[in-house]
Amino acid sequence: MSTHGPTIHNADVADAFEEMGDLLAIEGENPFRIRAYRRAGQLVRSLPRELSAMAGESEYEALPGIGEDLAAKITELITTGHLRALERLRRQVPPGVRELLSVPGMGPVRVRALMTGLRVKDRQDLRRALASGRLARLRGFGPALQSRLRAAVAVEKAHPDSQRPPLAVAAQYAEPLRRYLASIPGITRVEIAGSYRRGRDTVGDLDVLLCAPAGLDVFGPLKNYADLRELSASGTTKAAGVLRNGLQIDLRVVPEESFGAALQYFTGSKDHGIRLRRLAQQHGLKLSEYGLFRADKRVAGETEASVYRALGLDFVCPELREDRGEIDAAARHTLPVLIERSDLRGDLHVHTDASDGLDSFERMVAAARARKLRYIAIADHAKHLGIVHGLDAGRLARQGEAIDELNDKLRDFRVLKGAEIDILEDGRLALADAVLAKLDVVVIAVHGHFGLTAAKQTTRVLRALDRPHVSILAHPTGRLLGEREPYALDFERVLDAASARGCFLEVNGQPLRLDLDDIHIKAARDRGVLLSVASDAHSADQLANLDGGVRQARRGWARRQDVLNTRSLAELGRLLGRASLSA
């Protein structure tokens, strides 16, 4: 068991590069250099494999956009836990100025404008400038922004440790902790319960259950764990601590005969647990983390299934344990058979290096075949303001010809011609209907003007769905976990439109999107609107995002038959209205 310094995870490297970009922008540095750090941060954050598990600088340099200089900085971070260039920038930019970046609505460009134009160097200076009306002197600081800033600075910034990290970020810390604990001699089983096991999109803390013989010192070795910030033990069977990224951990040593009961008890939501304990009382039983008891006799608890069975229930999958009807369904034996990753036959939202992806479509095809898919849709961005290297009608046509040539060579696999089309502010699409008519799959999405009212945003989306060749509405609520709230939208009207017009809604598996959320997925499923579980992959490795999309779909009660891309190519063609795919 290693006692070296803390493991540097992808999220740490991405945070460092993105902070470098922000601080360089505040300093007024070269825009190309700033952009390089920001793109590197985005790339690293989306990598499905840990940088620390790669072969070193040679493999880092092979990543798109990571040259010799950035590869060396990754190596420095991973090997030392520090980045000298970032530390120099932090010394150059005052702490109060850096803190302004956390104010909603304040990016580095605005922070620099405040610093250079009004000598605003902290939140207190910003409050004074707002109160005096001096912000009106600066270009871009209109009345609406000033109003938002007044509301923002009136509330003290939440402590970073109080924020729930996205599931994918929590996993970068949870899985190494699991492996470390499992390596301690005598520990026979380690499970992480709670919201992490339920697959919630964000995680509050980690409930860790350990199975070990009585008397074993479990928590002593944990003090040497490099990612542990602090540990407070409260006995031989319980301890609490905080990981380096602020995640709270609660650890419990559980005997083998009670492990299933403990896993059930600490996995479900609070409301799920209350419902189960009430049901146990109705049966004359008592349910706790130690087991299911009748008087002093344990009647179940070694496995989770035994607990549910003794209460007259079918086994409830962890993803469903939110008290949203799953207990009643388990009693009636009507729980859905949830979709599995192996049910997916294709992926209908994949990008290549023709627009903002990192790999050729030939490599994306090879990666999809390796994951046992039977088809993918290349959905590169159409040309529009803000989309780098987006495809216009001519480039899209040439890409289609290249796809046709590749399909002629392929056996048992099909590449579909598609595109991801911006929904403009007024609901028009960024490419003409005549161009879209030649595609197999038309994916539409909102990529800007997120601040419209619910009425305007809904009208915008409905107009786009009304276009004749539209197939799928991608990442339908526009959220980015921890970064951007969903835009205002009347989702019921969107469901009505999708159902009436034969369009489909995406479950985007990108770790920071997971959009739709579980509530909206279940609403679509109950309405009979089919879902497309998509990776939105921008590299071959990111096809692994399908796993997260499937987990999200399961949380929304989705079955195989609720998902569009579980269909054969012929069935898919009929649903998309593309006779060429059904032939």
Buried (B, 14 or more C-beta within 10 A) or exposed (E): EEEEEBBBBBBBBBBBBBBBBBBBBBBEBEEEBBBBBBBBBBBBBBBBEBBBEBEEBEBBBEBEEBEEEBBEBBBBBBEEBEBEBBEEBBEEBBEBBBBBBEBEBBEBEBBBBBBEBBEBBBBEBBBEBBEEEBBEEBEEBEEEBBEBBBEBBEEEEEEEEEEBBBBBBBBBBBEBBBEBBEEBEEBEBBBBBBBBBBBBBBBBBBBBBBBBEEEBEBBEBBEEBBBBBEBEBEEEBEBBBBBBBBBBBBBBBBBEEBBBBBBBBBBBBEEBBEBBBEBBEEBEBBBBBBBBBBEEEBBBBBBBBBBBBBBEBBBBBBBBBBBBEBBEBBBEEEBBEBBEBEBBBBBBBBBBBBBBBBBBBEBBBBBBBEBEBBBBBBBBBBBBEEBEEBBEBEBBEEBBEBBEEBBEEEEEBBBBBBBBBBBBEEBBBBBEEEBBEEBBBBBBBBBBBBEBEEEBBBBBBBBBBEBEBBBBBBBBBBBBBEEEEBBBBBBEBBBBBBBEEBBBBBBBBBBBBBBBBBEBBBBBBEEEBBBBBBBBBBBBBBBBBBBBBBBBBBBBBBBBEBBBBBBBBEBBBEBBEBEEBBE
